[in-house]
Amino acid sequence: FRYKCEGRSAGSIPGEHSTDINRTFPSIQILNYFGKVKIRITLVTKNEPYRPHPHQLVGKDCENGYYEAEFGPERRVLSFQNLGIQCVKKRELKESIISRIAKKINPFNVSEEQLLTVEEYDLNVVRLCFQAFLSDEHGNCTQPISPVISNPIYDNRAPNSAELRICRVNKNCGTAKGGDEIFLLCDKVQKDDIEVR
């Protein structure tokens, strides 16, 4: 999750099981079809109805905030290594959604009225929406099949969606009797959303 004004690339979205040692990326597999296919990847909201998200996908083969490319019958497993998420500012939300409407980027056919309710967009979480378009009788990839969505992708810099991380602990054990004082130093803690048991 990077803003355009940050001036650096958005980085690559890691795969669900990516580690520092074994990096993976979002991938799909095409089953029971052997022709040419067009893949479109867009960002959608976390909750149903899945609406086009105002943030944009950036990277290779991305234009106007979404990814689109055609693949021949020889490629059945597709991995997307160069996708990043570029954030839009709150004041640009409506403009971004209007752009999606104009380009007919609405994989779940949500009403325009719902799309323009900009207060309901959570800017700290998105999902990837994968759409495949199969070849028609003229060889053009125009026949859509049902979209598939990823698990939620959270902005780990946002305090309300970041995973709580303990930076430092003064000791990791205490007496069975209890009453020992232990200090935990954490980052990104919201004081109204913390409880110790």
C-alpha positions in Angstrom: 0.0 0.0 0.0 1.8 3.1 -1.3 0.6 6.5 -2.2 1.6 8.0 -5.6 3.2 11.0 -3.9 5.6 8.7 -2.0 7.5 8.5 -5.3 8.6 4.8 -4.9 7.1 1.7 -6.3 4.3 0.0 -4.5 6.4 -3.2 -4.2 5.0 -6.6 -5.0 2.0 -8.2 -3.4 3.3 -11.4 -1.7 1.5 -14.7 -1.9 -0.5 -16.0 1.0 2.2 -18.4 2.0 5.2 -16.2 1.2 8.1 -16.2 3.6 11.5 -14.3 3.6 13.2 -17.5 2.4 10.5 -18.8 -0.1 8.8 -15.8 -1.8 5.5 -16.6 -3.5 3.0 -14.4 -5.4 -0.7 -14.3 -6.1 -1.4 -17.2 -8.5 -4.3 -18.9 -10.2 -4.8 -22.2 -12.1 -7.0 -22.6 -15.0 -8.8 -26.0 -15.1 -11.0 -27.8 -17.7 -10.3 -25.2 -20.4 -7.5 -25.3 -23.0 -8.0 -22.2 -25.2 -6.8 -18.7 -25.1 -7.9 -16.7 -22.1 -7.9 -13.1 -20.9 -7.3 -12.5 -17.2 -8.4 -9.3 -15.5 -7.4 -8.6 -11.9 -9.0 -5.8 -10.0 -9.2 -4.7 -6.4 -12.5 -5.1 -4.6 -13.7 -4.4 -1.1 -13.3 -6.8 1.8 -17.0 -7.3 2.5 -20.0 -8.3 0.3 -21.3 -7.0 -1.9 -17.8 -6.9 -3.4 -17.5 -3.4 -4.9 -14.6 -2.2 -7.0 -12.1 -0.6 -4.6 -10.9 2.9 -5.2 -7.2 1.9 -4.7 -5.4 0.9 -7.9 -3.3 -2.0 -9.1 0.0 -0.9 -10.5 2.8 -2.9 -12.3 3.5 -4.7 -15.5 0.3 -5.0 -17.7 -1.6 -2.7 -15.3 -3.4 0.3 -16.8 -6.2 2.5 -15.3 -5.9 0.7 -11.9 -6.3 -2.9 -13.1 -4.3 -5.7 -14.6 -5.3 -7.3 -17.9 -3.4 -9.7 -20.2 -4.1 -12.6 -22.5 -2.5 -16.0 -22.2 -2.3 -18.9 -24.6 -3.4 -22.5 -24.0 0.1 -23.6 -22.8 0.0 -21.5 -19.6 -2.5 -23.0 -17.1 -0.8 -21.8 -13.8 -0.4 -18.1 -13.8 1.7 -16.2 -11.1 1.5 -12.4 -10.9 4.9 -11.1 -9.5 4.7 -7.5 -10.4 1.5 -6.3 -8.8 1.4 -3.5 -6.3 -1.3 -1.5 -4.6 -1.4 2.3 -5.1 -3.5 4.1 -2.6 -5.8 7.0 -3.4 -6.4 9.9 -1.1 -9.8 10.3 0.6 -10.5 13.3 -1.5 -9.9 11.3 -4.7 -12.3 8.4 -3.7 -15.3 9.4 -5.7 -13.2 10.3 -8.8 -11.6 6.8 -8.7 -14.9 5.0 -8.4 -16.4 7.1 -11.2 -13.4 6.0 -13.4 -14.2 2.3 -12.6 -17.9 2.9 -13.5 -16.8 4.5 -16.8 -14.6 1.6 -17.7 -17.2 -0.9 -16.7 -15.0 -2.4 -14.0 -17.7 -3.9 -11.7 -17.2 -7.7 -11.6 -20.1 -8.3 -9.2 -22.5 -5.8 -10.9 -23.1 -3.7 -7.8 -25.5 -0.8 -8.3 -24.0 2.5 -9.2 -25.7 4.0 -6.1 -23.9 1.6 -3.8 -20.6 2.2 -5.6 -20.9 6.0 -5.0 -21.4 5.6 -1.2 -17.8 6.5 -0.6 -18.1 6.6 3.2 -18.4 2.8 3.3 -15.0 2.1 1.7 -12.3 0.7 4.1 -9.0 2.1 2.7 -6.8 -0.3 4.8 -7.9 -3.6 3.2 -8.6 -4.9 -0.3 -9.1 -8.2 -2.0 -7.8 -9.3 -5.5 -10.6 -10.2 -7.9 -9.6 -12.6 -10.7 -11.8 -12.7 -13.8 -11.3 -15.0 -16.7 -12.7 -14.3 -20.2 -12.8 -17.2 -22.6 -12.5 -17.1 -26.3 -15.7 -16.7 -28.4 -16.2 -18.2 -31.9 -14.2 -15.3 -33.4 -11.2 -15.9 -31.1 -11.8 -12.8 -29.0 -11.8 -13.2 -25.2 -15.2 -11.8 -24.4 -17.0 -14.6 -22.5 -16.7 -13.9 -18.7 -16.8 -16.7 -16.1 -17.6 -16.1 -12.5 -15.0 -14.0 -10.7 -12.9 -15.5 -7.9 -11.6 -13.4 -5.0 -8.5 -13.6 -2.7 -8.4 -13.5 1.0 -8.2 -10.0 2.4 -5.0 -8.1 2.0 -4.3 -5.6 4.9 -2.2 -2.5 4.9 0.3 -3.4 7.6 1.2 0.2 8.2 -2.4 1.1 9.3 -2.7 1.0 13.1 -6.3 -0.4 13.0 -5.4 -3.3 10.7 -1.8 -4.0 11.5 -1.0 -7.1 13.5 0.1 -6.3 17.0 3.9 -6.8 17.4 5.8 -7.0 20.6 9.1 -5.1 20.2 10.5 -5.6 23.7 9.8 -7.6 26.9 11.5 -7.0 30.2 11.1 -10.6 31.3 9.2 -13.7 30.1 8.4 -15.5 33.3 7.1 -14.8 36.8 6.4 -16.5 40.1 3.5 -18.9 40.5 2.2 -16.7 43.2 1.7 -13.9 40.7 1.9 -10.2 41.2 5.1 -9.7 39.1 5.3 -6.7 36.9 6.1 -7.4 33.2 6.6 -4.7 30.6 5.6 -5.3 27.0 6.6 -2.6 24.5 4.5 -2.8 21.3 4.2 -0.7 18.2 1.0 0.5 16.5 -1.1 0.1 19.7 -4.4 2.0 19.8 -5.0 2.9 23.4 -8.8 2.4 23.2 -8.4 -1.0 21.7 -6.1 -3.0 24.1 -6.9 -5.3 27.0 -4.6 -7.4 29.3 -5.8 -10.5 30.9 
